[in-house]
Amino acid sequence: MSDDIDKALDWLGNPVDCDGCAHRARLAEGRCEPLRACVQDRYAKRIQRFFQWNDDLAGEHLDHPYFEVRANAARFAPIFIVPRLMDDPDETVRAAVARRLPRRLLLKMRGDPDREVRIAVASRLEDADLSPLMRDPDYSVRLRVARRVPEGMLPAMMHDEDPEIRLEVANRIGLEWLMSMAWDDSARVRMVVARRLPPEKLAALIRDADWCVRFVVASRLPPEDLAPLTEDPVDDVRTVAQKRRAGLPATGDLIPD
């Protein structure tokens, strides 16, 4: 399709025929324009712009055979007729519907077979309504949930199988739960724990297997607890610990990301 971007072609690949269009009168009114705003065109942006200029026609196109027309029509049609597309065969249409539905209907789409639809659902639901999606089989859905659920619900996701999910949890979870993640399998997760824990609780990470985690600990641990790190096998960790224990400034030492 990259070769015909400057052509006005419909969804079947035929040239767009303005003369035979049911909305021909709108062309003279400046409410549609070939290659820019056209419901017959195959390009989604041109279809979208047509409905932006002619939202009163959106409801008439919810049964159009081309999914891009249905998806864009769903964005502008009166909300009371949009639910009929909840079971549309195309996931792009269902995702567009999910972005508009009221909560009582949106709840019915949490089990949609397509992940993009469930992501759209997770982007709009709140609080306890997100609970079933915490166990969604798709990583992207769970990540969206981890970013949106209330802090008090995050402990339920501390042991997610994906380290990126746990990383998001570690960044947001309450301090009263954070220590429970200090032994996570992912060094990146433990790094966040080391950055967020109160300094007086960092002793649990003094002998962490990852030197970057120990570096953070050496940079934040109270000086009186630094003795084990002054003999660390890694130069950077040992140097920071020795400087801080001696009361010397260590502000020039960067904590690794």
C-alpha positions as CSV (number, residue, x, y, z in Angstrom):
1,M,0.0,0.0,0.0
2,S,3.0,2.3,0.3
3,D,3.0,2.7,-3.5
4,D,-0.5,4.1,-3.6
5,I,-0.5,6.5,-0.7
6,D,-1.0,9.4,-3.2
7,K,-3.9,7.6,-4.8
8,A,-7.6,7.6,-3.6
9,L,-8.4,3.9,-3.4
10,D,-11.2,2.2,-1.5
11,W,-10.8,-0.8,0.8
12,L,-11.1,-3.1,-2.2
13,G,-8.3,-1.4,-4.1
14,N,-10.7,0.4,-6.6
15,P,-10.4,4.1,-7.4
16,V,-12.6,6.2,-5.1
17,D,-15.6,7.5,-7.1
18,C,-16.8,10.9,-5.7
19,D,-19.6,11.1,-8.3
20,G,-21.1,7.8,-7.1
21,C,-20.7,8.6,-3.4
22,A,-23.8,9.0,-1.2
23,H,-22.2,12.0,0.4
24,R,-21.3,13.8,-2.8
25,A,-23.1,17.0,-1.5
26,R,-20.6,17.3,1.4
27,L,-17.7,17.7,-1.0
28,A,-19.1,21.1,-2.2
29,E,-19.6,22.1,1.5
30,G,-15.9,21.4,2.3
31,R,-16.9,18.5,4.7
32,C,-14.9,15.9,2.7
33,E,-11.9,16.0,0.4
34,P,-10.2,13.4,-1.7
35,L,-6.9,12.2,-0.3
36,R,-7.6,14.0,3.0
37,A,-11.1,13.2,4.4
38,C,-13.0,10.4,2.8
39,V,-15.1,7.6,4.2
40,Q,-14.5,5.6,1.0
41,D,-10.7,5.8,1.2
42,R,-8.8,2.8,2.6
43,Y,-6.5,4.8,4.8
44,A,-7.6,5.1,8.4
45,K,-6.4,8.7,8.9
46,R,-8.6,9.9,6.0
47,I,-11.6,7.9,7.4
48,Q,-11.0,9.3,10.8
49,R,-10.9,12.9,9.5
50,F,-14.1,12.3,7.6
51,F,-15.9,11.4,10.8
52,Q,-14.3,14.3,12.6
53,W,-15.9,16.6,10.0
54,N,-19.1,14.6,9.7
55,D,-19.8,13.0,13.1
56,D,-23.5,13.0,12.3
57,L,-22.9,10.2,9.8
58,A,-20.9,7.9,12.1
59,G,-23.9,6.0,13.3
60,E,-24.8,5.1,9.7
61,H,-21.5,3.3,9.2
62,L,-21.3,0.9,12.1
63,D,-22.1,-2.0,9.8
64,H,-19.7,-1.1,7.0
65,P,-17.8,-4.1,5.6
66,Y,-14.4,-2.4,6.1
67,F,-13.1,-2.7,9.7
68,E,-11.4,0.7,9.6
69,V,-14.7,2.4,8.8
70,R,-16.4,0.6,11.7
71,A,-13.6,1.4,14.1
72,N,-13.6,5.1,13.3
73,A,-17.3,5.3,13.2
74,A,-17.4,3.8,16.7
75,R,-15.3,6.7,18.0
76,F,-17.9,9.3,16.9
77,A,-21.2,7.5,16.9
78,P,-23.8,8.2,19.6
79,I,-22.8,6.2,22.6
80,F,-26.1,4.4,23.0
81,I,-25.6,2.5,19.6
82,V,-21.9,1.7,20.1
83,P,-22.4,-1.4,22.3
84,R,-23.7,-3.4,19.3
85,L,-20.0,-3.6,18.2
86,M,-18.8,-5.2,21.4
87,D,-18.7,-8.6,19.6
88,D,-17.4,-7.3,16.3
89,P,-15.2,-9.9,14.5
90,D,-12.3,-7.4,14.3
91,E,-10.2,-6.5,17.3
92,T,-9.5,-3.0,16.1
93,V,-13.2,-2.2,16.2
94,R,-13.6,-3.9,19.6
95,A,-10.7,-1.8,21.0
96,A,-12.3,1.4,19.7
97,V,-15.6,0.3,21.4
98,A,-13.8,-0.4,24.7
99,R,-12.4,3.1,24.8
100,R,-16.0,4.5,24.9
101,L,-18.2,2.0,26.8
102,P,-19.5,2.8,30.3
103,R,-18.2,0.7,33.2
104,R,-21.0,-1.8,33.4
105,L,-20.5,-2.8,29.8
106,L,-16.7,-2.5,29.8
107,L,-16.6,-5.2,32.5
108,K,-17.9,-7.7,30.0
109,M,-14.9,-7.1,27.8
110,R,-12.2,-8.1,30.3
111,G,-12.1,-11.6,28.8
112,D,-11.8,-10.5,25.2
113,P,-9.6,-12.9,23.2
114,D,-7.4,-10.1,21.8
115,R,-4.7,-8.5,24.0
116,E,-5.1,-5.0,22.5
117,V,-8.7,-5.0,23.5
118,R,-7.9,-6.0,27.0
119,I,-5.2,-3.3,27.2
120,A,-7.9,-0.8,26.2
121,V,-10.1,-2.2,28.9
122,A,-7.4,-2.1,31.5
123,S,-6.6,1.5,30.6
124,R,-10.1,2.6,31.6
125,L,-11.2,0.4,34.5
126,E,-10.4,1.4,38.1
127,D,-9.5,-0.2,41.4
128,A,-11.1,-3.6,42.1
129,D,-12.4,-3.9,38.6
130,L,-8.8,-4.5,37.5
131,S,-8.3,-7.5,39.8
132,P,-9.1,-10.2,37.2
133,L,-6.7,-8.6,34.8
134,M,-3.8,-9.0,37.3
135,R,-3.7,-12.6,36.1
136,D,-4.1,-12.0,32.4
137,P,-2.0,-14.3,30.3
138,D,-0.5,-11.4,28.4
139,Y,2.4,-9.5,29.8
140,S,1.3,-6.1,28.2
141,V,-2.1,-6.3,29.9
142,R,-0.6,-7.1,33.3
143,L,1.9,-4.3,32.9
144,R,-0.9,-1.8,32.2
145,V,-2.7,-3.1,35.3
146,A,0.5,-2.8,37.4
147,R,0.7,0.9,36.4
148,R,-2.9,1.6,37.3
149,V,-4.1,-0.4,40.3
150,P,-4.1,1.2,43.7
151,E,-1.0,0.8,45.7
152,G,-2.8,-1.4,48.2
153,M,-3.5,-4.0,45.4
154,L,0.1,-4.3,44.3
155,P,1.2,-7.0,46.8
156,A,-0.8,-9.4,44.7
157,M,1.5,-8.8,41.8
158,M,4.9,-9.0,43.7
159,H,5.6,-12.5,42.4
160,D,4.5,-12.1,38.8
161,E,6.5,-14.3,36.4
162,D,7.7,-11.4,34.3
163,P,10.5,-9.2,35.8
164,E,9.2,-6.1,34.0
165,I,5.9,-6.4,35.9
166,R,7.8,-6.9,39.2
167,L,9.9,-3.9,38.4
168,E,6.8,-1.7,38.0
169,V,5.5,-3.1,41.2
170,A,8.7,-2.4,43.1
171,N,8.6,1.2,41.9
172,R,5.1,1.7,43.2
173,I,4.4,-0.6,46.1
174,G,4.2,0.7,49.6
175,L,7.3,0.7,51.7
176,E,5.8,-1.7,54.2
177,W,5.9,-4.4,51.5
178,L,9.0,-3.4,49.7
179,M,11.4,-5.5,51.8
180,S,9.6,-8.6,50.6
181,M,11.0,-7.9,47.2
182,A,14.6,-7.6,48.4
183,W,15.3,-11.2,47.3
184,D,13.7,-11.0,43.9
185,D,15.4,-13.0,41.1
186,S,15.9,-9.9,39.0
187,A,18.8,-7.6,39.9
188,R,16.9,-4.7,38.4
189,V,14.1,-5.2,40.8
190,R,16.5,-5.4,43.7
191,M,18.1,-2.2,42.5
192,V,14.8,-0.4,42.8
193,V,14.4,-1.9,46.3
194,A,17.8,-0.7,47.3
195,R,17.0,2.8,46.0
196,R,13.7,3.0,47.8
197,L,14.2,1.3,51.2
198,P,15.0,3.5,54.2
199,P,18.8,3.5,54.7
200,E,18.5,1.7,58.0
201,K,16.9,-1.3,56.3
202,L,19.5,-1.8,53.6
203,A,21.7,-4.2,55.6
204,A,19.7,-7.1,54.1
205,L,21.3,-6.3,50.7
206,I,24.9,-5.9,51.8
207,R,25.9,-9.2,50.3
208,D,23.6,-9.0,47.2
209,A,25.0,-11.1,44.3
210,D,24.9,-8.1,41.9
211,W,27.6,-5.4,42.4
212,C,25.3,-2.6,41.1
213,V,22.9,-3.4,44.0
214,R,25.7,-3.4,46.5
215,F,26.9,0.0,45.0
216,V,23.5,1.5,45.7
217,V,23.6,0.0,49.2
218,A,27.1,1.4,49.8
219,S,25.9,4.8,48.7
220,R,22.9,4.9,51.1
221,L,23.6,2.7,54.1
222,P,24.4,4.5,57.4
223,P,28.2,4.9,57.7
224,E,28.3,2.8,60.9
225,D,27.0,-0.3,59.0
226,L,29.4,0.0,56.0
227,A,32.3,-2.2,57.3
228,P,31.4,-5.3,55.2
229,L,31.3,-3.2,52.0
230,T,34.7,-1.6,52.6
231,E,36.2,-5.0,51.7
232,D,33.9,-5.6,48.7
233,P,35.6,-7.4,45.7
234,V,34.4,-4.7,43.3
235,D,36.5,-1.5,43.4
236,D,33.7,0.9,42.8
237,V,31.6,-0.5,45.7
238,R,34.6,-0.7,48.0
239,T,35.7,2.9,47.2
240,V,32.3,4.4,48.0
241,A,32.0,2.5,51.2
242,Q,35.4,3.5,52.4
243,K,34.9,7.1,51.5
244,R,31.6,7.3,53.3
245,R,32.8,5.4,56.4
246,A,35.7,7.8,56.6
247,G,33.3,10.8,56.4
248,L,34.6,11.8,53.0
249,P,32.2,13.1,50.3
250,A,31.3,10.5,47.7
251,T,29.0,12.8,45.7
252,G,31.1,12.3,42.6
253,D,30.4,8.6,42.5
254,L,27.5,7.7,40.2
255,I,25.0,5.1,41.2
256,P,24.6,2.8,38.2
257,D,21.3,2.5,36.5
